[in-house]
Amino acid sequence: MKRIASVLVSLVIAACGGHDAKPTTTPTPTTTGEAKPAEPVAPASGPVSDAEYQAAGDRAMPIMMEMADIIATNASDCTKMASALSAYADKNKAMFQEMNALDKRASAEQKKAFEDKNKAKMDEFQKKMGDGISKCAGNAEVQASMKKLMEE
C-alpha cells in the first residue's frame, strides 16, 4: 500500500507541474468553489527547481485527499468506487496527463525531500484509502479506473 501512495504522490505532484509536450493548465476557482481548467501557460522544460517541485507537491496534497475520500467513501462497493474514480480521472484528465513530466524532471533528492516533508499527510492518505484499496484492488473496474489516472 505504501508503494501505491508513493506512485500516486508522484503522479499527482507531476500533474501540478509542467509538461514538455503540452501546455500547463492551472485550475481556476469558479464562483461555486469548483475548479475549472484555466488558460494554458507556457510549458516548463529542463530540471525542476526545488521550489517549483515543493509548490507543486503542496498543491497536490488536497487532490490526493480527494482521491482518498473517493476510495474511502466507496470502500464497500467496488463498482461505485470504480465509477467515482473514473469520473475523477475524467475531471482531472489534463492534470494527470501532465503528471509524468514534472516527475521525470525532478531528482531523486527532490522526491525524497517532498516525501520527508509530507510524511504525515502521506500516512493519512494511505490510511484513509487502505480499506477500499485492499477490498477492491482485484476489481477489474477499479483497476481500469486507476489506469485512467496514469494515462499520458
Residue, then its C-alpha position, 0 to 999 in steps of 0.5 A: m500500500k505504501r508503494i501505491a501512495s508513493v506512485l500516486v504522490s508522484l503522479v499527482i505532484a507531476a500533474c501540478g507541474g509542467h509538461d514538455a509536450k503540452p501546455t500547463t493548465t492551472p485550475t481556476p476557482t469558479t464562483t461555486g468553489e469548483a475548479k475549472p481548467a484555466e488558460p494554458v501557460a507556457p510549458a516548463s522544460g529542463p530540471v525542476s527547481d526545488a521550489e517549483y517541485q515543493a509548490a507543486g507537491d503542496r498543491a497536490m496534497p488536497i487532490m490526493m485527499e480527494m482521491a482518498d475520500i473517493i476510495a474511502t467513501n466507496a470502500s464497500d462497493c467496488t463498482k461505485m468506487a470504480s465509477a467515482l474514480s473514473a469520473y475523477a480521472d475524467k475531471n482531472k484528465a489534463m492534470f494527470q496527463e501532465m503528471n509524468a513530466l514534472d516527475k521525470r524532471a525532478s531528482a531523486e533528492q527532490k522526491k525524497a525531500f517532498e516525501d520527508k516533508n509530507k510524511a504525515k499527510m502521506d500516512e493519512f492518505q494511505k490510511k484513509m484509502g487502505d480499506g477500499i484499496s485492499k477490498c477492491a484492488g482485484n476489481a477489474e473496474v477499479q483497476a481500469s479506473m486507476k489506469k485512467l489516472m496514469e494515462e499520458 
